[in-house]
Amino acid sequence: MKGFIEYLVQAVVDLPEEVRVDEEPGEVATTYRVHVAPSDLGKAIGKQGRIANAMRVLAKASAMKHKRRVYLEVVGEPADAHVSE
């Protein structure tokens, strides 16, 4: 599932090498946090959230085959971009 979500996001952004997907499994549902470059945030979300919602629908439909629930969050910075001062 993580690879599928990463593939979907990489298809819509300008910097696909900056895409990172973090998986947080839970008892009932798994949360996927999608990190993209700040310049690609608008493309990953889309107008009025349409792209992000479409990715959520595809992820949820895929997860239904395994009787799991998934949540998808789009975050504006790559996972490794945290800079400490």
LINWO-V25156 format. One record per backbone hydrogen bond with DSSP energy under -0.5 kcal/mol. CO is the residue of the C=O (numbers start at 1). NH is the residue of the N-H. Records with the same first field share a line. If there is no record, write none. Layout:
CO = NH + NH
This chain:
1 = 5
2 = 6
3 = 7
4 = 8
5 = 9
6 = 10
7 = 11
8 = 12
9 = 12 + 13
14 = 16
15 = 18
16 = 19
20 = 35
22 = 24 + 33
23 = 25
24 = 31
28 = 69
29 = 26
30 = 71
31 = 24 + 33
32 = 34 + 73
33 = 22 + 35
34 = 36 + 75
35 = 20
37 = 40 + 41
38 = 41
40 = 44
41 = 45
42 = 46
45 = 51 + 52
46 = 49
47 = 50
49 = 53
50 = 54
51 = 55
52 = 56
53 = 57
54 = 58
55 = 59
56 = 60
57 = 61
58 = 62
59 = 63
60 = 64
61 = 65
62 = 65
63 = 66 + 68
64 = 67
69 = 30
71 = 32
73 = 34 + 75
75 = 36
78 = 81
82 = 84
